[in-house]
């Protein structure tokens, strides 16, 4: 009786170990899209904080934070381009180049 139980447990364990298991992971394109959103959100948050500080009359570290936001925006743009490439889709270069120029203007303003 005990031997039958041990055999069943062993067989069930063996089936679970040898059966293919599907690992649910994010695709490369989804990782790049997440990076795009995270970096864009962070850049916009920094710019809004700068705007708020300027309205209050505070100019503390405006240029360095503005550059940080612009660099994040440029990195976000690259992540978006990589997401398109990972999917095998031709990226909308007009949009991406326009977006890149906007972030470069912000970067070079200080």
C-alpha positions in Angstrom: 0.0 0.0 0.0 2.8 2.4 1.0 4.8 1.4 -2.1 1.8 2.1 -4.4 1.4 5.5 -2.8 5.2 6.3 -3.2 5.0 5.1 -6.8 2.0 7.4 -7.6 3.7 10.4 -5.9 6.9 9.7 -7.9 5.0 9.4 -11.2 3.0 12.5 -10.6 6.2 14.4 -9.6 8.0 13.0 -12.7 5.1 14.2 -15.0 5.3 17.7 -13.6 9.0 17.9 -13.9 9.2 16.6 -17.4 6.1 18.2 -18.9 6.8 21.4 -20.8 5.9 24.4 -18.7 4.9 27.7 -20.4 6.7 30.6 -18.9 4.7 33.8 -19.2 7.0 36.6 -19.8 6.8 39.9 -21.4 7.9 40.2 -25.0 10.8 42.4 -25.9 8.4 44.9 -27.5 6.3 45.2 -24.4 9.4 45.8 -22.3 10.4 48.7 -24.6 6.9 50.1 -24.5 6.9 50.0 -20.7 10.3 51.7 -20.8 8.8 54.4 -23.1 5.9 55.1 -20.8 8.0 55.1 -17.6 10.6 57.4 -19.0 8.1 59.7 -20.7 6.0 60.0 -17.5 9.1 60.7 -15.4 10.3 63.4 -17.9 6.9 65.1 -18.0 6.6 65.0 -14.2 10.0 66.7 -13.9 8.9 69.4 -16.4 5.7 70.0 -14.5 7.6 70.4 -11.3 9.9 72.9 -13.0 6.9 74.8 -14.3 5.3 74.8 -10.9 8.6 76.0 -9.3 9.0 78.8 -11.8 5.5 80.0 -11.2 6.4 80.2 -7.5 9.5 82.1 -8.3 12.0 79.4 -7.6 14.7 78.8 -10.2 16.7 76.2 -8.2 18.4 73.6 -10.4 16.1 74.4 -13.3 18.7 73.7 -16.0 19.9 70.5 -14.6 16.4 69.1 -14.0 15.4 70.3 -17.5 18.4 68.4 -19.0 17.5 65.3 -17.0 13.9 65.4 -18.3 15.1 65.9 -21.9 17.6 63.0 -21.6 14.8 60.8 -20.3 12.5 61.9 -23.2 15.2 61.1 -25.7 15.7 57.6 -24.1 12.0 57.1 -24.2 11.9 57.9 -27.9 14.6 55.3 -28.5 12.7 52.8 -26.5 9.6 53.4 -28.7 11.7 53.0 -31.8 13.1 49.7 -30.5 9.6 48.5 -29.7 8.5 49.0 -33.3 11.7 47.2 -34.5 11.1 44.3 -32.1 7.6 43.9 -33.6 9.1 44.0 -37.1 7.0 47.1 -37.9 8.4 50.1 -39.7 8.6 52.9 -37.1 6.9 56.2 -38.0 10.1 58.1 -38.5 8.4 61.5 -39.0 6.8 61.3 -35.6 9.9 59.9 -33.9 12.2 62.6 -35.5 9.7 65.3 -34.5 9.6 64.0 -31.0 13.4 63.8 -30.8 13.7 67.4 -32.0 11.4 68.6 -29.3 13.4 66.9 -26.6 16.6 68.2 -28.1 15.3 71.8 -28.0 14.5 71.3 -24.3 17.9 69.8 -23.7 19.7 72.7 -25.4 17.7 75.6 -23.9 19.8 76.0 -20.8 
